[in-house]
Amino acid sequence: MARRERTTALPRPRPRDARPQARGGLLLTSEETLRLAILGGAALLLVIVLALIGWRWYDQNFRVPEKVILQVGDERFKLKYYADRLFPYAQSVASSGINLGLAEQQLLTELENEAIVNAIARERGITVTPDDVTSEIASQLGVPAGGAGTTFDTLYRQRLQSLTMSDAHYRRWVEAQVYRKKLKDAILADIGDTTEMVTLRTIITTTEDEAKAALARIEAGEDMGTVAQTASKDLNSRQKDGIMDPEPPALLPEAVRTAIEGKEAGSEVIGPVRLANGDWWIFRIEKRDPNATPSETQKSQLADLRINELIKEKRSAIPIRRNVSSSDIKWAEEHAD
């Protein structure tokens, strides 16, 4: 019996295909690979451009206007509110010759003062309700408050349009005005109906030499009233021999107030005294009345003076933080009109 030859039955290795194959059996040539790379790069670039456009839109319409640029105590002011207030504020100070750059800085101080007054009023138990704000708006418009379709509604919409201001921002502005009015009313009640009043006889000149010349005439024996008629530049008082209307001492110029402090009415002629505005005063105290009745205008001026004093005092006690950049100001300028 013939012997059967044994074999290993192992497969012989096949030669490998030298052609490049993509995974899954798809063949990519070098040109196709390059084309896909270009398309991928273009798509990535498009995504980046759209992302930048989206970010800029978000930045200009949400992030930047929502930035808190000023904080006074617990009260915060965002850039978009500052921008809404900038246009009417710049209009209100334009007649004073104040340029836009200075107005922008003054508005920040104005907002600080409003927040301080609000804080002072609340400390005194003063509150302002939404109805108070609506009533004040109606008073400024000169019509009764009303709803949709009323004259109030029409005029109010026109006011917002003319100021390019939102309803919420306008109401916040008016709210600050109401707080100040209520605080002023409280201070007026404290002042009462009588206060000290001083009557001065004055000679007001433009230069020190003119003041000294007028004083020399008085010292030589000439009547002060007669000198005032010819030497004083104040038309109102010189027609009355230099006699000025009675004033509370607090409303007199600071230099004059300091000069008469502790002095009684008499024949002493005081001066020349230079005022902050550059004028020179020679004056005599004609009368001091501790219980005189001031006019309504004088009472209002005294109340405003007291509010300014309270603001100054409160400034040193309340934290104030500004966080406004030149780019913030530029954004406000662009969105103020």
C-alpha positions in Angstrom: 0.0 0.0 0.0 1.5 3.3 -1.1 2.2 5.8 1.7 0.2 9.1 1.4 2.4 12.2 1.5 1.5 14.7 4.3 1.1 18.5 3.6 0.8 21.4 5.9 -2.3 22.9 4.0 -1.0 26.4 4.8 -2.2 29.1 2.3 0.3 30.8 0.3 0.7 34.6 0.9 -0.9 36.7 -1.8 0.8 39.8 -3.1 -0.5 43.0 -1.6 -2.4 45.6 -3.7 -0.1 48.5 -4.0 -3.1 50.9 -4.7 -4.1 53.3 -1.9 -7.6 52.5 -0.4 -9.6 54.5 2.0 -11.3 52.9 5.0 -14.5 51.2 4.0 -13.2 50.5 0.5 -13.5 54.1 -0.8 -10.6 55.2 -2.9 -9.4 58.9 -2.5 -7.0 60.4 -4.9 -4.6 63.1 -3.9 -6.7 65.7 -5.8 -9.8 64.6 -3.9 -8.0 64.8 -0.6 -6.8 68.4 -1.4 -10.3 69.4 -2.5 -11.8 68.1 0.8 -9.2 70.0 2.8 -10.0 73.2 0.9 -13.7 72.8 1.5 -13.1 72.0 5.1 -10.9 75.0 5.6 -13.5 77.2 3.9 -16.3 75.8 6.1 -14.2 76.5 9.2 -13.4 80.0 8.0 -17.2 80.6 7.4 -17.9 79.3 10.9 -15.3 81.7 12.4 -16.6 84.7 10.5 -20.2 84.0 11.5 -19.1 83.5 15.1 -17.3 86.9 15.0 -20.4 88.6 13.5 -22.6 86.9 16.1 -20.2 87.9 18.9 -20.1 91.5 17.7 -23.9 91.7 17.5 -24.2 90.2 21.0 -21.4 92.5 22.3 -23.0 95.7 20.9 -26.6 94.8 21.7 -26.3 93.0 25.0 -23.0 92.8 26.8 -21.8 96.4 26.3 -25.2 98.2 27.0 -25.7 96.0 30.1 -22.4 97.0 31.5 -22.6 98.7 34.9 -20.6 101.9 34.5 -21.5 103.5 37.8 -22.6 102.3 41.2 -23.6 104.5 44.1 -24.3 102.5 47.2 -26.7 99.9 46.1 -27.9 101.8 43.0 -26.4 100.8 39.7 -26.4 102.6 36.4 -25.9 100.7 33.1 -24.4 102.1 30.0 -27.7 101.9 28.1 -29.3 104.1 30.7 -26.4 106.6 30.6 -26.8 106.7 26.8 -30.5 107.4 27.0 -29.9 110.3 29.4 -27.0 111.7 27.4 -29.0 113.3 24.6 -31.5 115.3 26.8 -28.7 116.3 29.2 -26.4 117.5 26.4 -29.4 119.6 25.0 -30.0 121.1 28.5 -26.5 122.4 28.9 -25.8 123.4 25.3 -26.9 127.0 25.9 -24.2 127.3 28.6 -21.5 126.6 26.0 -20.5 123.3 27.5 -19.1 120.9 24.9 -20.1 117.2 24.6 -16.9 115.9 26.3 -17.6 118.0 29.4 -21.3 117.2 29.4 -20.5 113.5 29.4 -18.5 113.8 32.6 -21.0 116.1 34.2 -23.8 113.6 33.5 -21.9 111.0 35.5 -21.8 113.5 38.4 -25.5 114.2 37.9 -26.4 110.5 38.1 -24.3 110.3 41.3 -26.1 113.2 42.8 -29.5 111.7 41.9 -28.6 108.4 43.6 -27.3 110.2 46.7 -30.6 112.3 46.9 -32.6 109.1 46.5 -30.6 107.5 49.4 -31.0 110.6 51.6 -34.8 110.7 51.0 -35.2 107.0 51.7 -33.3 107.4 55.0 -35.9 110.0 56.0 -38.7 107.6 55.3 -39.6 109.2 51.9 -41.0 106.8 49.3 -41.9 107.2 45.7 -44.6 104.9 44.1 -45.3 104.2 40.4 -48.4 106.3 40.7 -46.3 109.2 42.0 -44.1 108.9 38.9 -47.1 108.8 36.6 -48.6 111.8 38.2 -45.3 113.8 37.9 -45.1 112.9 34.2 -48.7 114.0 33.7 -47.9 117.3 35.5 -44.9 117.9 33.2 -47.1 117.2 30.2 -49.9 119.5 31.5 -52.6 116.9 31.2 -54.4 114.4 33.5 -52.9 110.9 33.7 -54.7 108.4 31.5 -54.4 105.0 29.7 -54.1 104.0 26.1 -55.6 106.3 23.6 -55.8 109.3 26.0 -54.1 112.7 25.4 -51.7 111.7 28.1 -50.7 108.5 26.2 -50.3 110.4 23.0 -48.2 113.2 24.5 -46.1 110.8 26.5 -45.3 108.7 23.4 -44.2 111.9 21.6 -42.0 112.9 24.6 -40.3 109.5 24.6 -39.8 109.7 20.8 -38.4 113.3 21.0 -35.9 112.2 23.7 -35.1 108.8 22.1 -35.6 107.3 25.5 -37.3 104.1 26.7 -40.3 104.2 29.0 -38.5 102.4 31.8 -35.5 104.8 31.6 -37.7 107.9 31.5 -39.7 106.7 34.5 -36.5 106.1 36.4 -35.4 109.7 35.6 -38.7 111.1 36.7 -38.6 109.0 39.9 -35.3 110.7 40.8 -37.0 114.1 40.3 -39.9 113.1 42.5 -37.5 111.9 45.3 -35.8 115.4 45.2 -39.1 117.2 45.2 -40.3 115.3 48.3 -37.0 115.8 50.0 -37.2 119.5 49.3 -40.7 119.7 50.7 -39.5 118.1 53.9 -36.6 120.6 54.2 -39.0 123.5 53.5 -41.1 122.3 56.4 -38.0 122.4 58.6 -37.1 126.0 57.4 -40.5 127.3 58.5 -41.9 130.7 57.8 -39.3 132.9 59.4 -35.5 133.1 59.3 -32.7 135.7 59.8 -32.5 138.3 57.0 -29.7 140.9 56.4 -30.1 144.2 54.6 -26.9 145.6 53.0 -26.0 148.9 51.4 -23.4 148.1 48.7 -21.2 149.5 46.1 -20.2 146.9 43.5 -17.4 147.5 41.0 -15.5 145.6 38.4 -12.0 146.4 39.5 -10.2 146.8 42.8 -9.0 150.3 41.9 -12.6 151.4 41.3 -13.6 150.0 44.7 -10.8 151.7 46.5 -11.7 155.0 44.8 -15.3 154.7 46.0 -14.1 153.8 49.5 -11.8 156.9 49.5 -14.8 159.1 48.7 -16.8 157.6 51.6 -13.8 158.0 54.0 -13.5 161.6 52.9 -17.0 162.3 54.2 -19.2 161.7 51.1 -22.5 159.9 51.7 -22.3 156.2 50.8 -25.7 156.3 49.1 -24.6 159.1 46.9 -21.4 157.3 46.0 -23.4 154.2 45.2 -25.6 156.1 42.7 -22.6 156.9 40.6 -19.9 154.3 41.3 -21.9 151.0 41.7 -22.5 148.9 38.6 -25.5 147.1 40.1 -28.4 148.9 38.5 -31.1 147.7 40.9 -29.4 148.7 44.2 -27.8 151.9 43.0 -31.3 153.3 42.2 -32.0 152.9 46.0 -28.8 154.5 47.2 -27.1 151.1 47.3 -29.7 149.3 49.4 -30.1 145.7 48.5 -33.2 143.6 49.1 -33.0 141.7 52.4 -31.4 138.3 52.1 -30.8 135.3 54.4 -27.1 135.3 55.1 -26.8 131.8 53.7 -27.8 133.2 50.2 -25.2 135.9 50.2 -21.9 135.4 48.4 -19.4 133.4 50.5 -16.9 136.2 50.8 -19.6 138.6 52.0 -21.1 136.1 54.3 -17.7 135.5 55.9 -17.0 139.2 56.3 -20.3 140.0 58.1 -20.2 137.0 60.4 -20.7 138.1 64.0 -21.2 141.7 63.1 -24.2 143.8 63.9 -25.8 146.6 61.9 -23.9 149.9 62.1 -21.8 152.5 60.4 -18.8 150.3 59.7 -18.0 150.1 56.0 -16.5 146.7 55.0 -14.3 146.1 52.0 -13.2 146.1 49.4 -14.0 142.4 49.3 -13.4 140.3 46.1 -16.1 137.8 45.1 -15.6 134.5 43.3 -17.0 136.1 40.1 -14.3 138.8 40.1 -16.5 141.7 41.3 -15.5 143.9 44.2 -17.9 144.8 47.0 -17.9 147.7 49.5 -20.8 147.3 51.9 -22.4 148.2 55.2 -24.9 146.2 57.3 -28.0 148.4 57.5 -30.3 145.9 59.3 -30.3 142.4 60.8 -33.7 140.8 61.5 -33.6 137.5 63.2 -37.3 136.7 62.5 -37.9 138.1 59.0 -40.2 136.4 56.5 -38.4 135.2 53.4 -40.0 135.1 50.0 -41.1 131.8 48.5 -38.1 132.1 46.1 -35.7 132.6 49.0 -37.2 129.6 50.8 -36.8 127.5 47.7 -33.1 128.6 47.4 -32.4 127.8 51.0 -33.9 124.4 50.5 -31.8 123.8 47.4 -28.7 125.0 49.3 -29.5 122.5 52.1 -29.9 119.6 49.7 -26.5 120.5 48.2 -25.0 120.4 51.7 -26.6 117.0 52.4 -25.2 115.7 49.1 -21.7 116.9 50.0 -21.9 115.2 53.4 -23.3 112.0 52.0 -20.6 111.7 49.3 -18.0 111.1 51.9 -20.1 108.3 53.5 -21.5 106.4 50.5 -19.3 104.2 48.2 -19.2 105.4 44.6 -17.5 103.4 41.9 -17.1 104.4 38.3 -16.2 101.9 35.6 -16.5 103.7 32.3 -14.0 103.6 29.5 -13.5 105.7 26.4 -15.1 102.9 24.3 -18.1 103.0 26.6 -18.5 106.8 26.0 -18.1 106.2 22.3 -20.9 103.6 22.4 -23.1 106.0 24.3 -22.5 108.8 21.8 -23.5 106.4 18.9 -26.7 105.3 20.7 -27.7 108.7 22.2 -29.5 110.0 19.1 
